[in-house]
Amino acid sequence: MDTFLNIFKSLGADFTFFYQLALVLVFYFALKYSLFGKLQEVLELRENKTTKLEGNANKKFAEAEELAQKYKSELSKANQEAYTFLTDKKNNALDVQKSKLKEVENQLNIQVEAKRKEFMAELEVHKNNVLKEADSLSGDLVNKLTN
């Protein structure tokens, strides 16, 4: 204890040091219960509202990612269904148009065949007429060449 007193005396401290120490301790405990406790509460509340909410934010972000993936898959599925529906409608329309085209083509083929037969009949009539006149025409030609 003498060494402490010698050190305090060499530093220029006297018995007022103990009074000052007692005042500091009293103020410390008074401030601890009145201000430091409240300050600690505020700091903990702030930490809870910032740092600890980061975990909740990460959960919400994961949920958002999951919903985005679900949205993309549903959109892809709907797109595929729409494409299939349109393709079926297009193929049905093409089949209907092809059948109508075949009907018209068959009707035109029938008309062409009828016209061809009619033309062949006229051609045969003209051929027969020409062949009937061929003898007289050939006789006239021979007479003209020999004269």
Buried (B, 14 or more C-beta within 10 A) or exposed (E): EEEEEEEBEEEEEEEEEEEEEEEEEEEEEEEEEEEEEEEEEEEEEEEEEEEEEEEEEEEEEEEEEEEEEEEEEEEEEEEEEEEEEEEEEEEEEEEEEEEEEEEEEEEEEEEEEEEEEEEEEEEEEEEEEEEEEEEEEEEEEEEEEEE
